[in-house]
Amino acid sequence: MYHSGCLTVPKNINIYAHHFKEFCTVQFTMTTSNRVRWVFDCGNWFPSENDWSKASRSIQLEEKERIGRFVFKRDAKRSIIGQLMIRKFLSEAIQLPWSQIKTKRDLNNKPIIEGFNFNFNVSHDGNFVVFAGEENISIGIDIMKNCYKGGKSLKEFFRLMHRNFHLNEWAYINKGTDMNKTSLFYRFWCLKESYVKATGTGLTIDLKQICFVPKNELKKDIILGDTELFVRGKLMSDWSFHEYLYDDYTITVCIKGSITPVNFKLITFQDLISNAEMITEEDENYCKLYFNKEEHP
């Protein structure tokens, strides 16, 4: 699956400027917080057998089994890091021991925790896994690398995908060079994905009825917060979108309400497992299976 008119003069520009150097360089000590934005670079993580054993024993059995079915290391790594992010956030936010954190998946396969009003979402593409967590606020996140990597020609890809966009959105995407079109396509797709993930509807809704209206272009070191959403022509003023541009990736966080954006923090494997507990038995065969896989297709 690929992840992913009406331009008016903005009445109230809401742009947040932040320096992103810490995005990829800072090592830090994580503290308990109910509002987090994390990023993990899987492209620079090459787990040892001991690392993979710790990671796989620190997640719920059903998730461990699901991850074990991935064909390639890349997909398994991104998925297990997402699970560790979820457990790290919940253990710190709720102040429960790691072993007492129990998540399940809803009808749209979204991980949730019952009995607590903490919301979280994970996304990944390319080398990066990103995570957003909030208390009492619906949230969705999506990341896409601004590089077309499909097997079809870009023209054919656009011909097939335009049906998922409002006419005004598609007019916006189709301006400029092919490179600009690709970046704009992924920007709108991230907006749509983050919204349907936040609402919990998944991609079952008619995406043509969702129209995003950007007020400004994405730029590095700036978090945009002024893109508007219209659903069936109605302004959805109770939803906010924080858009980030990092390197050649677009990241969008969708939030119910209006709150100050949070900058992303780069985290390491040691950060993620610093308070982890081993909740399943050691499984040498599970580790061997992982290390026998190819890195990617």
Backbone bond lengths (Angstrom), bond angles and torsions (degrees), N, CA, C in turn:
res aa  C-N    CA-C-N  psi(-1)  N-CA   C-N-CA  omega(-1)  CA-C   N-CA-C  phi
1 M - - - 1.449 - - 1.522 109.01 -
2 Y 1.324 116.54 139.13 1.449 119.82 177.39 1.533 109.09 -89.09
3 H 1.309 111.72 125.22 1.464 119.16 -179.26 1.540 111.65 -93.62
4 S 1.182 72.49 175.69 1.250 60.89 -162.71 1.321 84.94 -168.36
5 G 17.540 94.68 -153.14 1.320 151.76 -87.07 1.451 128.59 -77.75
6 C 0.854 121.72 -81.29 1.459 139.12 -179.43 1.516 112.84 -28.27
7 L 1.329 116.02 71.40 1.456 119.82 177.54 1.519 109.23 -86.25
8 T 1.316 116.02 124.92 1.450 120.73 -178.33 1.513 109.86 -126.38
9 V 1.317 116.54 164.76 1.459 121.00 176.26 1.520 107.98 -72.70
10 P 1.327 119.24 125.67 1.456 120.88 -177.34 1.513 112.48 -65.00
11 K 1.333 115.41 135.65 1.457 120.23 177.05 1.519 110.96 -78.72
12 N 1.332 116.10 -34.21 1.452 119.36 -175.37 1.517 109.05 -145.81
13 I 1.320 116.10 89.68 1.465 120.68 -178.69 1.517 109.26 -63.87
14 N 1.301 115.86 133.42 1.464 120.85 -177.73 1.520 107.98 -130.21
15 I 1.327 116.20 84.88 1.452 121.69 -176.99 1.512 108.77 -115.96
16 Y 1.313 115.58 132.07 1.449 120.75 -178.28 1.516 108.73 -110.88
17 A 1.329 116.77 121.20 1.465 121.11 179.13 1.514 109.67 -95.75
18 H 1.310 116.01 127.68 1.459 122.29 177.92 1.511 108.84 -142.14
19 H 1.310 117.03 146.27 1.457 120.98 174.67 1.512 108.92 -83.49
20 F 1.328 115.80 134.11 1.461 120.32 -175.77 1.517 113.47 -102.37
21 K 1.334 118.55 10.43 1.457 118.28 -179.72 1.522 110.64 -57.97
22 E 1.348 115.80 -38.77 1.456 119.25 -178.51 1.521 111.93 -66.26
23 F 1.336 115.98 -18.42 1.461 120.44 -179.51 1.527 110.86 -54.81
24 C 1.314 116.41 -39.04 1.458 118.32 -173.26 1.520 113.90 -122.29
25 T 1.346 119.36 5.05 1.455 119.25 -176.86 1.511 114.61 -126.50
26 V 1.313 119.03 -27.54 1.454 120.12 -169.74 1.527 111.89 -77.77
27 Q 1.311 116.67 133.02 1.448 122.47 167.65 1.522 105.68 -103.09
28 F 1.307 119.39 135.49 1.451 119.34 -172.46 1.517 110.76 -146.93
29 T 1.327 114.53 163.60 1.458 120.69 174.71 1.511 107.91 -96.72
30 M 1.325 117.05 119.58 1.452 120.42 -176.57 1.521 109.95 -76.96
31 T 1.315 116.21 140.76 1.452 121.81 176.86 1.515 108.89 -119.97
32 T 1.320 115.83 162.60 1.456 120.66 -179.46 1.523 109.92 -60.59
33 S 1.302 116.69 129.07 1.455 121.59 179.76 1.516 108.77 -153.27
34 N 1.318 114.98 142.67 1.460 119.90 177.08 1.524 111.56 -92.85
35 R 1.332 117.39 -1.14 1.462 122.21 177.75 1.516 107.67 -130.44
36 V 1.317 117.32 109.16 1.463 119.31 -178.62 1.515 110.84 -133.80
37 R 1.336 114.40 151.00 1.460 123.71 169.62 1.521 105.58 -136.00
38 W 1.309 116.53 113.81 1.459 121.41 -177.04 1.519 110.51 -120.65
39 V 1.327 115.31 151.21 1.456 121.89 173.47 1.526 108.12 -136.63
40 F 1.308 115.29 140.83 1.473 122.05 179.11 1.515 108.11 -128.14
41 D 1.333 116.07 133.90 1.459 121.89 -179.76 1.530 109.72 -96.49
42 C 1.325 116.06 96.97 1.469 120.67 178.84 1.525 112.33 -70.33
43 G 1.334 116.17 -22.29 1.451 119.16 -179.79 1.514 113.47 -66.05
44 N 1.320 116.37 -21.23 1.460 121.00 178.91 1.525 112.06 -113.37
45 W 1.326 116.53 18.71 1.466 120.78 176.80 1.523 108.92 -114.12
46 F 1.320 115.05 115.36 1.466 121.34 178.83 1.528 106.74 -121.62
47 P 1.321 116.86 87.27 1.466 120.49 -171.70 1.520 113.00 -63.75
48 S 1.328 115.01 141.33 1.462 121.12 171.20 1.530 108.22 -77.96
49 E 1.320 116.49 172.80 1.465 119.44 176.87 1.525 110.24 -60.94
50 N 1.328 116.51 -37.92 1.452 120.32 179.02 1.525 111.20 -66.51
51 D 1.338 117.05 -40.11 1.467 121.37 177.50 1.523 110.66 -61.26
52 W 1.338 115.71 -47.69 1.469 118.98 -176.73 1.521 111.03 -66.45
53 S 1.331 116.23 -35.66 1.458 120.37 177.63 1.529 110.36 -64.01
54 K 1.337 117.06 -45.84 1.461 120.97 179.05 1.526 111.17 -61.51
55 A 1.327 115.22 -45.60 1.466 119.36 -178.17 1.527 110.97 -62.58
56 S 1.330 116.89 -47.10 1.468 120.50 -175.72 1.524 112.05 -69.98
57 R 1.326 117.61 -26.87 1.464 120.86 178.85 1.525 112.22 -85.19
58 S 1.339 116.85 -7.38 1.466 121.09 -176.73 1.520 113.09 -98.95
59 I 1.339 117.15 3.67 1.460 120.28 -179.12 1.524 109.07 -120.84
60 Q 1.330 115.94 165.21 1.463 120.08 -177.89 1.524 110.76 -65.63
61 L 1.314 115.24 150.07 1.460 121.30 -173.30 1.520 112.27 -57.76
62 E 1.339 117.36 -42.42 1.463 119.24 -177.85 1.521 111.98 -65.30
63 E 1.347 116.74 -33.37 1.458 119.90 177.28 1.525 110.42 -73.35
64 K 1.309 116.74 -38.81 1.460 121.21 176.61 1.533 110.25 -58.95
65 E 1.330 116.65 -44.88 1.460 120.36 -179.96 1.521 111.41 -65.89
66 R 1.328 117.06 -39.36 1.467 121.27 178.00 1.525 110.52 -61.52
67 I 1.321 116.72 -45.76 1.459 121.47 -178.88 1.525 110.88 -66.40
68 G 1.321 116.62 -34.27 1.460 120.50 178.92 1.517 113.60 -62.98
69 R 1.330 117.13 -19.16 1.472 120.63 -178.52 1.536 112.69 -85.57
70 F 1.328 118.15 -7.50 1.464 119.31 177.72 1.529 109.76 -65.11
71 V 1.321 115.58 143.85 1.462 121.13 -177.56 1.523 111.40 -79.90
72 F 1.344 117.21 -34.23 1.459 121.03 -173.65 1.528 111.71 -115.90
73 K 1.340 115.00 149.79 1.458 121.03 178.56 1.518 111.49 -58.17
74 R 1.326 117.11 -43.01 1.460 120.90 -176.44 1.520 111.67 -53.58
75 D 1.329 116.94 -46.41 1.458 120.60 -178.16 1.525 111.13 -69.38
76 A 1.324 116.58 -39.09 1.460 120.09 178.68 1.516 111.06 -64.82
77 K 1.339 117.27 -41.86 1.460 121.18 179.55 1.530 111.15 -62.30
78 R 1.316 116.42 -47.32 1.462 118.81 -177.94 1.521 111.28 -63.28
79 S 1.328 116.46 -38.37 1.457 120.01 -178.21 1.522 112.03 -70.56
80 I 1.317 117.23 -41.01 1.465 119.05 -177.57 1.524 110.91 -71.43
81 I 1.334 116.83 -33.15 1.466 119.77 175.23 1.524 109.99 -65.35
82 G 1.324 117.58 -40.33 1.460 120.36 176.38 1.519 111.86 -59.16
83 Q 1.330 117.00 -41.88 1.460 120.79 178.30 1.522 111.80 -65.34
84 L 1.321 117.20 -39.83 1.463 120.24 177.98 1.533 111.00 -66.28
85 M 1.324 116.94 -37.04 1.467 120.56 176.67 1.524 110.67 -60.67
86 I 1.329 115.98 -45.62 1.467 120.55 -179.13 1.523 110.42 -59.67
87 R 1.318 116.55 -48.47 1.461 120.09 -176.54 1.533 111.51 -68.41
88 K 1.325 116.99 -36.50 1.462 120.81 177.49 1.520 110.49 -62.91
89 F 1.315 116.48 -47.89 1.462 120.81 -179.64 1.521 111.34 -60.46
90 L 1.327 116.67 -48.97 1.460 120.19 -176.09 1.526 111.86 -66.80
91 S 1.313 116.79 -38.97 1.463 118.71 -179.23 1.524 110.85 -65.23
92 E 1.328 117.09 -35.54 1.463 120.51 179.70 1.522 111.83 -79.43
93 A 1.328 116.99 -42.04 1.462 120.66 -176.08 1.524 112.17 -71.30
94 I 1.330 116.79 -41.42 1.460 121.14 -176.75 1.524 111.51 -90.49
95 Q 1.331 116.25 -16.48 1.458 121.44 -177.98 1.530 111.54 63.53
96 L 1.317 114.91 44.11 1.458 121.64 174.55 1.518 109.24 -110.17
97 P 1.326 117.66 147.64 1.465 119.18 173.71 1.532 109.83 -59.00
98 W 1.310 114.86 147.04 1.472 121.70 -177.83 1.529 111.43 -51.60
99 S 1.323 116.46 -41.14 1.467 121.12 -175.49 1.520 112.67 -69.17
100 Q 1.341 117.62 -16.08 1.462 120.37 -178.60 1.530 112.84 -96.29
101 I 1.312 116.81 -0.81 1.459 120.43 178.36 1.526 108.81 -79.42
102 K 1.323 116.63 118.99 1.460 122.10 179.66 1.531 109.38 -124.78
103 T 1.301 116.69 114.84 1.455 120.83 177.42 1.521 109.79 -108.57
104 K 1.323 115.41 161.91 1.457 121.78 174.34 1.521 107.42 -140.52
105 R 1.310 116.56 175.18 1.465 120.72 178.72 1.523 109.73 -113.71
106 D 1.344 115.34 137.41 1.451 119.87 179.96 1.534 109.88 -81.30
107 L 1.320 116.81 -172.01 1.462 120.89 -175.57 1.527 112.43 -64.49
108 N 1.343 116.86 -21.94 1.463 120.98 177.92 1.522 111.97 -98.41
109 N 1.345 116.04 15.88 1.468 122.67 176.79 1.519 113.08 69.35
110 K 1.323 117.15 19.01 1.462 121.48 179.49 1.523 109.58 -88.74
111 P 1.346 118.08 128.34 1.468 119.69 178.38 1.531 111.36 -65.70
112 I 1.323 116.94 135.56 1.459 122.60 178.59 1.523 108.69 -140.26
113 I 1.337 116.46 165.02 1.455 121.43 172.05 1.516 107.36 -125.32
114 E 1.315 117.09 126.30 1.454 121.62 -177.49 1.532 110.35 -84.81
115 G 1.337 114.81 146.81 1.451 120.27 176.30 1.514 114.89 91.06
116 F 1.329 117.18 -6.03 1.467 121.52 179.23 1.520 108.40 -135.47
117 N 1.323 116.66 143.41 1.462 120.26 -178.83 1.525 110.69 -96.29
118 F 1.323 114.81 57.06 1.460 121.13 174.32 1.517 108.08 -113.15
119 N 1.315 115.44 128.61 1.454 121.23 -177.10 1.521 109.80 -114.57
120 F 1.313 116.29 143.54 1.454 120.97 -176.24 1.515 109.00 -153.56
121 N 1.317 114.95 159.61 1.454 120.02 179.82 1.524 109.52 -154.85
122 V 1.330 115.78 147.85 1.459 122.92 -178.04 1.520 109.09 -126.18
123 S 1.319 116.23 145.97 1.459 120.96 173.32 1.518 108.43 -146.37
124 H 1.315 116.97 157.00 1.456 119.84 176.54 1.511 110.40 -151.04
125 D 1.318 115.20 151.33 1.450 122.63 172.29 1.523 107.05 -162.73
126 G 1.314 116.87 146.60 1.451 119.25 -178.61 1.518 110.61 57.97
127 N 1.338 116.02 -128.98 1.458 121.29 -178.04 1.521 113.94 -86.71
128 F 1.327 117.59 -13.99 1.457 119.41 -167.47 1.527 114.33 -104.94
129 V 1.340 114.04 142.93 1.462 122.70 168.00 1.524 105.98 -116.22
130 V 1.326 116.87 130.10 1.465 120.69 179.97 1.525 109.61 -121.55
131 F 1.329 114.97 150.98 1.461 121.85 -175.23 1.518 109.16 -139.88
132 A 1.335 116.02 140.26 1.467 121.87 174.43 1.521 108.26 -132.88
133 G 1.322 116.76 133.57 1.457 121.54 179.41 1.518 110.97 -135.27
134 E 1.330 115.91 141.11 1.463 122.31 -179.50 1.527 109.52 -145.83
135 E 1.321 115.40 159.70 1.462 121.55 172.84 1.521 109.06 -106.04
136 N 1.344 116.14 131.93 1.468 123.02 175.25 1.522 113.87 64.46
137 I 1.326 118.37 17.63 1.459 121.21 -177.44 1.525 109.49 -135.09
138 S 1.316 117.32 128.08 1.469 120.59 174.87 1.521 109.02 -67.45
139 I 1.336 116.17 137.95 1.462 119.43 -174.14 1.525 110.42 -147.11
140 G 1.319 115.29 147.12 1.461 122.29 174.52 1.514 109.11 -143.03
141 I 1.313 117.15 150.85 1.468 121.00 -179.28 1.514 109.76 -140.13
142 D 1.337 115.66 147.45 1.457 119.94 175.00 1.526 108.81 -147.78
143 I 1.313 115.59 145.78 1.459 122.32 176.61 1.515 108.55 -131.66
144 M 1.324 116.15 139.29 1.457 120.95 176.35 1.518 109.42 -141.43
145 K 1.319 116.38 137.37 1.448 120.64 172.60 1.514 109.13 -78.09
146 N 1.330 117.11 131.44 1.459 121.62 -174.70 1.522 111.23 -80.16
147 C 1.310 114.99 58.10 1.466 121.05 -177.86 1.520 108.02 -148.38
148 Y 1.315 116.45 119.16 1.461 119.64 179.39 1.526 109.90 -70.50
149 K 1.339 115.99 127.43 1.458 120.45 -176.33 1.527 111.90 -130.92
150 G 1.322 116.57 23.17 1.459 119.81 179.99 1.522 111.87 -82.27
151 G 1.329 115.45 171.12 1.455 120.41 -179.09 1.520 113.48 -84.00
152 K 1.330 116.39 -22.66 1.458 120.99 -179.34 1.528 109.88 -83.29
153 S 1.337 116.24 166.21 1.455 119.33 173.24 1.528 108.56 -67.70
154 L 1.327 115.87 155.93 1.462 119.87 179.96 1.531 110.67 -60.17
155 K 1.332 116.20 -37.89 1.467 120.58 179.33 1.529 110.55 -61.89
156 E 1.342 116.88 -44.06 1.465 120.96 -179.41 1.532 110.44 -69.17
157 F 1.331 115.98 -39.01 1.457 120.64 177.65 1.529 110.60 -59.60
158 F 1.317 116.84 -46.51 1.461 120.86 178.93 1.526 111.13 -64.60
159 R 1.341 116.10 -37.98 1.467 119.16 179.68 1.528 111.00 -60.75
160 L 1.338 116.42 -38.59 1.464 121.10 -178.76 1.528 112.07 -77.38
161 M 1.321 116.81 -33.12 1.461 120.14 -171.52 1.515 114.27 -91.35
162 H 1.332 118.80 -16.26 1.462 119.38 -174.17 1.527 112.48 -63.14
163 R 1.333 116.87 -21.17 1.469 120.43 -179.04 1.531 112.09 -67.43
164 N 1.337 116.98 -13.63 1.462 120.95 179.18 1.533 113.09 -91.83
165 F 1.317 116.51 8.36 1.459 120.00 -174.94 1.531 110.75 -126.51
166 H 1.314 114.77 148.06 1.458 121.43 172.23 1.528 108.24 -64.87
167 L 1.327 117.07 150.34 1.464 120.86 -178.78 1.523 111.53 -56.34
168 N 1.320 117.46 -39.92 1.463 119.97 -179.43 1.529 111.91 -69.76
169 E 1.333 116.58 -34.19 1.458 119.72 175.65 1.518 110.14 -64.59
170 W 1.338 115.87 -43.83 1.461 119.32 -176.49 1.524 111.36 -66.89
171 A 1.324 116.21 -34.60 1.467 119.69 176.17 1.526 110.17 -63.65
172 Y 1.322 116.64 -37.34 1.458 121.57 178.72 1.530 110.43 -67.58
173 I 1.339 116.52 -42.70 1.462 121.17 -179.01 1.522 111.69 -64.86
174 N 1.327 116.68 -37.07 1.462 121.13 -171.48 1.521 114.57 -79.32
175 K 1.293 118.36 2.60 1.460 118.71 176.88 1.531 109.29 -86.84
176 G 1.323 115.97 147.65 1.455 119.49 175.39 1.517 114.09 90.72
177 T 1.328 114.92 -169.45 1.464 122.19 -177.31 1.524 110.70 -76.41
178 D 1.357 115.50 169.96 1.457 119.28 177.66 1.523 111.19 -59.43
179 M 1.336 118.01 -37.84 1.455 121.06 178.99 1.525 110.51 -63.14
180 N 1.327 115.70 -43.62 1.469 119.41 178.31 1.525 111.10 -65.75
181 K 1.331 116.26 -39.19 1.464 120.11 178.81 1.527 110.97 -60.76
182 T 1.327 116.47 -41.79 1.458 120.71 179.87 1.520 111.03 -63.33
183 S 1.332 117.37 -46.07 1.460 120.98 179.13 1.524 111.26 -62.90
184 L 1.329 116.46 -42.09 1.462 119.65 179.06 1.523 111.31 -66.39
185 F 1.340 116.10 -38.85 1.462 119.55 177.22 1.521 110.06 -57.24
186 Y 1.326 117.64 -49.21 1.457 120.49 -177.29 1.529 111.48 -69.86
187 R 1.323 117.26 -29.82 1.468 118.87 175.02 1.522 110.19 -62.14
188 F 1.331 116.98 -49.56 1.462 120.01 -179.83 1.529 111.11 -65.87
189 W 1.336 116.81 -35.96 1.462 118.71 -179.92 1.524 110.61 -66.53
190 C 1.328 117.08 -39.01 1.466 120.43 176.59 1.533 110.58 -62.97
191 L 1.301 116.50 -40.71 1.468 120.10 177.87 1.527 110.14 -60.41
192 K 1.330 116.23 -48.15 1.461 120.10 -178.63 1.529 111.39 -64.60
193 E 1.331 116.46 -46.42 1.466 120.39 -178.90 1.523 111.13 -61.76
194 S 1.329 117.31 -45.40 1.464 119.68 -178.35 1.525 110.73 -62.36
195 Y 1.337 117.08 -36.25 1.464 120.89 -179.33 1.526 111.71 -68.98
196 V 1.328 117.07 -48.48 1.468 118.81 -177.91 1.529 111.04 -69.10
197 K 1.340 116.96 -27.26 1.464 119.31 175.53 1.528 110.50 -72.63
198 A 1.325 116.86 -37.43 1.469 120.13 178.72 1.524 111.75 -68.22
199 T 1.332 116.56 -37.79 1.460 120.26 -179.53 1.525 111.68 -79.98
200 G 1.332 116.69 -18.45 1.462 120.46 179.46 1.509 114.04 81.80
201 T 1.333 116.96 11.65 1.460 120.42 -177.29 1.524 112.49 -87.23
202 G 1.336 116.84 -21.21 1.449 118.90 -175.27 1.523 110.49 67.98
203 L 1.337 115.82 -170.30 1.465 119.69 -177.61 1.525 112.06 -87.75
204 T 1.338 116.66 33.59 1.459 121.14 177.98 1.525 111.47 -87.90
205 I 1.332 116.97 -13.35 1.461 119.62 -178.46 1.528 109.78 -86.82
206 D 1.325 115.96 164.38 1.461 121.35 179.92 1.525 108.64 -78.20
207 L 1.325 116.48 104.36 1.465 121.01 -175.04 1.519 112.23 -66.13
208 K 1.330 118.39 -20.59 1.471 120.39 178.64 1.522 111.52 -68.74
209 Q 1.340 116.77 -20.78 1.458 120.29 179.81 1.527 112.25 -82.31
210 I 1.339 115.79 -6.87 1.462 121.36 179.30 1.519 108.01 -101.32
211 C 1.321 117.22 120.21 1.462 121.18 -178.25 1.526 109.84 -123.49
212 F 1.325 116.02 115.95 1.458 121.34 176.14 1.530 109.95 -94.78
213 V 1.310 115.57 141.19 1.455 121.54 -179.04 1.530 109.16 -122.61
214 P 1.314 117.54 96.11 1.470 120.01 177.25 1.523 110.80 -71.61
215 K 1.325 116.42 142.94 1.457 121.43 177.54 1.525 111.72 -101.61
216 N 1.342 116.00 -22.94 1.455 120.53 -176.15 1.521 110.22 -144.29
217 E 1.321 115.92 159.82 1.454 120.97 176.25 1.518 110.14 -79.76
218 L 1.343 115.78 148.97 1.452 120.33 175.08 1.520 110.02 -68.86
219 K 1.332 115.58 137.36 1.460 121.52 177.03 1.517 109.23 -138.71
220 K 1.322 115.95 148.25 1.456 120.22 176.97 1.522 109.79 -63.79
221 D 1.321 115.68 148.37 1.462 124.66 177.55 1.524 113.29 72.07
222 I 1.331 117.60 7.60 1.463 120.67 178.65 1.521 108.83 -129.35
223 I 1.332 116.37 134.47 1.462 121.46 174.03 1.522 107.62 -101.41
224 L 1.307 116.57 118.31 1.464 120.52 177.86 1.516 110.10 -85.45
225 G 1.318 116.03 138.93 1.458 120.21 178.10 1.506 113.15 -135.59
226 D 1.342 117.27 22.97 1.462 120.04 -172.89 1.520 114.62 -116.62
227 T 1.324 118.62 5.96 1.469 120.28 177.25 1.519 110.01 -68.91
228 E 1.330 116.29 134.08 1.464 121.12 -178.25 1.528 110.60 -101.24
229 L 1.321 114.81 154.35 1.461 121.92 178.25 1.520 110.02 -121.55
230 F 1.342 115.05 130.85 1.453 122.13 173.27 1.529 108.22 -119.06
231 V 1.322 117.01 131.88 1.455 122.20 175.30 1.517 107.62 -118.93
232 R 1.327 115.46 117.86 1.469 121.86 -174.49 1.526 111.36 51.91
233 G 1.324 115.48 40.31 1.456 122.20 175.87 1.514 115.43 84.07
234 K 1.325 118.18 -3.95 1.465 121.69 -178.33 1.523 110.16 -100.61
235 L 1.340 115.91 130.05 1.458 120.80 177.76 1.522 109.98 -67.67
236 M 1.323 116.62 124.98 1.456 121.97 178.95 1.534 108.04 -97.21
237 S 1.317 115.56 79.26 1.457 121.11 -172.48 1.519 113.11 -73.30
238 D 1.331 117.40 -10.41 1.462 120.04 -179.69 1.533 112.69 -89.26
239 W 1.337 117.03 7.18 1.467 120.76 176.69 1.525 109.71 -117.88
240 S 1.336 115.49 137.74 1.459 121.35 178.24 1.525 109.82 -120.83
241 F 1.336 114.98 151.73 1.468 120.73 -179.07 1.518 109.38 -131.92
242 H 1.322 115.56 121.21 1.457 121.76 176.26 1.523 107.44 -103.25
243 E 1.328 115.63 117.64 1.464 120.91 -174.51 1.525 110.21 -111.76
244 Y 1.326 114.71 131.94 1.455 122.32 -177.89 1.523 109.54 -122.24
245 L 1.322 116.72 144.63 1.459 122.09 172.11 1.522 107.30 -121.11
246 Y 1.343 115.45 114.77 1.459 120.35 177.70 1.512 108.58 -123.66
247 D 1.336 115.65 119.14 1.456 120.03 -179.26 1.525 107.60 54.27
248 D 1.334 118.65 -121.07 1.462 120.63 177.64 1.522 111.25 -110.79
249 Y 1.337 116.54 33.02 1.460 122.59 177.20 1.523 110.01 -118.38
250 T 1.325 115.38 142.64 1.457 122.16 170.72 1.522 108.30 -106.20
251 I 1.329 116.54 133.01 1.461 122.25 177.04 1.520 107.95 -125.71
252 T 1.322 116.59 131.90 1.461 121.38 177.42 1.519 110.03 -128.19
253 V 1.332 115.36 132.08 1.458 122.24 174.28 1.518 107.94 -113.75
254 C 1.322 116.88 123.23 1.460 123.20 178.20 1.526 108.79 -102.61
255 I 1.336 116.31 133.43 1.459 121.96 -175.32 1.521 109.94 -135.62
256 K 1.330 115.62 138.61 1.468 120.50 173.76 1.528 107.90 -80.92
257 G 1.322 115.95 111.44 1.454 120.67 -177.86 1.513 110.87 112.17
258 S 1.318 115.89 -169.06 1.458 121.81 -179.04 1.518 109.14 -128.38
259 I 1.326 117.44 110.49 1.454 122.25 -179.53 1.522 109.74 -137.32
260 T 1.310 115.35 160.93 1.456 120.96 179.13 1.525 109.99 -66.00
261 P 1.335 118.33 136.33 1.466 120.05 179.50 1.514 111.76 -68.50
262 V 1.308 115.80 158.85 1.456 123.46 178.44 1.518 108.23 -116.04
263 N 1.313 116.92 132.82 1.462 119.80 178.54 1.523 110.20 -73.63
264 F 1.312 115.60 151.59 1.457 120.35 178.76 1.520 111.01 -79.07
265 K 1.331 115.31 146.19 1.450 122.94 176.21 1.521 109.35 -118.57
266 L 1.302 116.31 132.07 1.449 121.10 174.59 1.525 108.91 -77.81
267 I 1.324 116.49 127.82 1.459 120.18 -179.88 1.521 109.95 -119.09
268 T 1.314 115.38 156.59 1.457 121.89 -178.72 1.525 109.68 -107.64
269 F 1.319 115.39 170.28 1.460 120.28 177.22 1.525 110.44 -61.93
270 Q 1.330 117.01 -39.93 1.464 119.76 178.91 1.520 111.52 -64.12
271 D 1.336 117.74 -36.44 1.468 120.65 174.66 1.521 110.50 -58.19
272 L 1.329 115.67 -43.93 1.457 120.54 -174.32 1.523 113.03 -68.55
273 I 1.310 117.25 -34.53 1.467 118.62 -175.28 1.527 112.68 -105.35
274 S 1.340 117.02 13.26 1.469 119.58 -175.43 1.523 112.87 -60.83
275 N 1.333 117.24 -31.47 1.475 119.47 177.78 1.526 112.20 -121.32
276 A 1.343 115.22 21.85 1.470 119.55 -177.88 1.519 111.28 -72.47
277 E 1.322 115.11 152.80 1.456 122.53 173.35 1.524 108.33 -120.28
278 M 1.318 115.97 143.66 1.453 120.28 176.61 1.531 108.03 -78.21
279 I 1.328 116.94 114.99 1.460 120.09 -174.48 1.532 112.74 -110.22
280 T 1.333 117.40 -2.34 1.463 120.85 172.68 1.532 108.35 -130.19
281 E 1.322 115.41 164.58 1.458 120.68 -177.63 1.534 111.28 -72.58
282 E 1.326 115.66 156.78 1.463 120.36 176.17 1.527 109.41 -63.45
283 D 1.341 115.24 140.02 1.463 120.32 -174.48 1.522 108.47 -138.97
284 E 1.322 117.18 92.27 1.461 121.39 -177.92 1.521 112.02 -62.72
285 N 1.316 117.12 -38.24 1.466 120.49 -179.24 1.521 111.72 -63.93
286 Y 1.343 116.80 -35.16 1.467 121.05 178.80 1.531 109.67 -62.59
287 C 1.325 116.20 -43.11 1.457 120.81 179.64 1.529 111.08 -67.52
288 K 1.326 116.94 -42.41 1.455 120.29 179.11 1.527 111.00 -61.28
289 L 1.323 115.90 -40.07 1.461 120.48 179.05 1.522 110.75 -60.09
290 Y 1.338 116.56 -42.37 1.462 120.24 179.34 1.527 110.80 -62.65
291 F 1.329 117.85 -48.59 1.460 121.22 -174.66 1.527 112.74 -72.52
292 N 1.295 118.17 -11.97 1.466 121.31 175.26 1.527 111.95 -87.87
293 K 1.317 118.04 -4.13 1.467 120.83 -178.17 1.520 110.64 -86.22
294 E 1.335 115.15 155.31 1.451 121.30 171.48 1.527 108.79 -73.49
295 E 1.333 116.07 154.59 1.468 120.55 -177.58 1.529 111.06 -65.39
296 H 1.320 117.24 -45.88 1.470 122.35 -179.03 1.531 108.74 -159.72
297 P 1.325 117.98 169.69 1.480 120.78 -177.73 1.525 112.10 -58.22
